[in-house]
Amino acid sequence: MTNPVNDWVFCPKPDPQAQFRLFCFPFSGGGAAVFRAWADLLPANVELCAVRLPGRETRFRETPFNRLASLVAAAAEGLSPYMDKPFAFFGHSLGALISYALAQYLRQQQAVQPYHLFVSGHRAPHRPPLHPPVHQADETTFLNRLRRLGGTSPKFFEMPELIEMMLPMLRADFAIWETYRHEAQAPLTYPITAFGSEQDSEAKTADMEAWREHTVGTFSLHMFPGGHFYWQDRLPQLLTLVSRDLSLAF
């Protein structure tokens, strides 16, 4: 099929002939563009489909979701035209939680399933949060929390007009993250690969190892040096591991 026009998906290198699709879900405040470079580092028969959430980039004027359940239901409908061939999910931080919840939702709906789930920089969903919620905190407290994550340019915090424009979307993303309450569900039946970093304040090694409990398929964990956004400096190494696991799926 020819790729449909779809607000939910950005394909840097559209390829209707690809054998497999990798859907990539961004971190809090992130957009589909953060995955642009990934398309050149994946196998030629894998089409990168970066997920664009409401409230950012070309969807800036849309109201961002602030609860996981409603986001996942909408994403399932929005991504469905691209699920006509084998696919996998990759999510970093908030994106890992979204991709896991979407995987569970698709199973509940008896819809087509991913072949693999890749999660990065987010504790297993049943593990307790490591920090108090800030999505309703005063602006200074919220921005300090965002700054400590380390993925935002220091220049952002020097631009009050940009902060004012972006703050509702950022708070909504944090609300998704911070209001999530895990309900025990049957483990997934396909492999999970987890990626973490040794100095990540958001997810310790034990938090990442705990993803093992969410699949009856194979599980592997890869820990990198660095902080929460470790992969920005180690993208080739990360995608080599992703590509290796994808090669087992087709």
N, C-alpha and C positions, 0 to 999 in steps of 0.2 A: 504494500500500500504506500501511497504518498503521505508523508507526515502531515497531519492536519494542522491548521492554525489553532493554537491553543495557548491561552494566557498562562497556564500552569507550567508549561515546559519550554525550556530554552535549549536547543541543540546547537552547539558551536559548529559542528560539522555534520549536518544532516546526511543520513545515509539510509535510504529506504531498503537497500539491499543488505544491511547489517543483519547478522544472525542473532544478535543478543543486544539488550539494552541495559544500561546501568543508570538508574535513577539516583541522583545525588541531592540530599536534603541539607540545607544550610543551617548554620549556628544562629543564635539569637542576633538579630540585626543584620544578618547576612542575606545576600541575594544570590541569584543564579550565576551572576557574573564571576563569583569567586571560583567557580569550577571551570572557567573558560579554557585554561591551559591544560586541563586534564585530558581533553580530547586527543591531544597529540601524543600522550604517553600511554594510552590504552591500546590493546590489540586492534588491528584494522577491522576486525569483524564485530567490534563492540561499539555501539552508538551511545555516546554520552547524552543523557537527558537530565539537565539540571532543573531542579524544581524551583519555581518562582512563586513565593507565597504572597498573598494580598498585603498591601501596605508598603511596598517597596518597588524600586525600579519602575518598569512600565505599568505596574499596578499600584503606584503610589497613592492614587486618589481613592482606592478601595479601603474599606475599613478592615484593619487587621484582626485576625482571630485572637481571642485571649483565653480560650479553653481548648484543650486537646481534642475532646470528643467531636466537637463541631468542625474543627479543622480537618480531622481525619476523614469524616464523612464526605466533606466537600472535596478533599484531595482525591479520594477514591473515585469519585465521579469525574473529576477533572483529568485524572491521569489515565482513565480507562481506555481512551482511544489508542494509547501507546502500549497497552498490555496485550497486543495481538501477536507478540512473539516472546520468547523466553526473556526474562529480566531478573535483575537483582537490585537490592537497595543498599545505598551507602548513606550514612548520616553522621555528622559530627556535632557533638554537644546537643543542643536542642534538636538538631536534625536526627540524631540517633534515637532519641525518644519518639519523635514523630514517625520515623521509619518502622520502629518496633510496633508502635500502636497501630499503624496502618497495616502491617503484616498480620497482626491479630484480627483486625477488623475484616480484612479480606477473607480470612479463614471463616470467621463467623458468618459472613455473607455467602459462603460457599463460592467465592469468586476465584479467579485464577491466582495462583500463588507465586511468590518469588522463588528463585532457585537458590538464593543465598542472601544472607543479611550481614552487612558490614556495619559495625558500630564503632564510634570513635569518640573519646573524650567525654563520655557520660557513664556514670555508674549504672550498674544493672538496675532495672526499674523497681525491684523490690527493696533495694538498699536505701536507707534513710538519707535525706539531704545533709550536706556538710555545712551549710550556711543558712542563716535566717532569711526569710523572704524580704525582698526590697521593692517589689513592683508597685507598692503603694507608699513607699517611703518618700521623704522629702527629696528634692532634686539633688542636693549635695551628697546625701547618702547613696542615692541610686547611682549617680555618676562615679562615685568612688568605687562602688562595686563593679561597675562596668570597666573602669580603668584597671582594676586589679586583674581582670581576666586577660588583659594583655593583647587582645586582637584588634584594638581600635587605635588609629593613628593619634598621637598626642595633639596634633593640630585640631582634631575634632573638638577637643575640650576647650579650645581657645576661640571658638566661633559660636557665640550665643544664639545667633539666628538659625544656624544649622541644628544646634541642640534642640531648640524649640520645635523645629520642624520634624525632627526624627524621634523625639522623646515619646510621643504616643505609641508609635510602632515598637520601640524598644521596650516600653513598659508592658505592652501586650504580649510580646515574646517571652518576657520574664514571667508574666502571669501564667502562660501555658506551662512553663517549666515548674513554677513554684506551687501551683494549685493541683498538680497531678497527684492522684492518690492511687497507688497500685492495688489492683484486685487480682488475686491469684487466678491464673488461666493455665490451661494445658500447655506444655512446652511446644515450640514449633518443631516441625518435622524435618527441616532442612538445615544446612550448616550455618553457624554463626562464626564470624571472625571478628575479634575485638582488637582495637588499637588504642593504646594509652601512652602516657608519658610519665616519666619518673618524678617530675617536679610539678605535676598538675595538681592544683589546689582543689579542683572540682571532682576528681575521681582518682582515688588511690589504686594501687595494684590490686588489692583485695576487691575493690568495687568493680574493676574490670573483669577480674577472674570470675566474679559471681554471675556474669552473663552465661556461663556454662550451664546454669540451671534452667535456662530458657530454650533449650533445644534438646531433642533426643537424637539429633544428627551429630556430625562431628563439630568440634569446637577447637579454636586456636586463639591464642593471645599473643600479641606482639607489643612489647613495651619499647618506647624510644626515649632518648634523652630529650630534655626540654620541658616547656610548660604546656599550658592548655592548647596553644596553637602550634604545637611541635611540628606539624606536617608542613607548615609554610616553608620551613628550611629543609625538609626531607621528602619532598613530593616524589621524586623518582623512586626512592626506596619504598615509600608507601604504595605507590601504584604498581611497582613490580610484584609486591605481595598480593595486591588485589587482582592483578592480571593472572597470576599463577592460580589463584582460587577460581577465577572465572573460567579458566581453561578446563577445569574439571567439570564444569556445568554443561558444556556443549562439545 
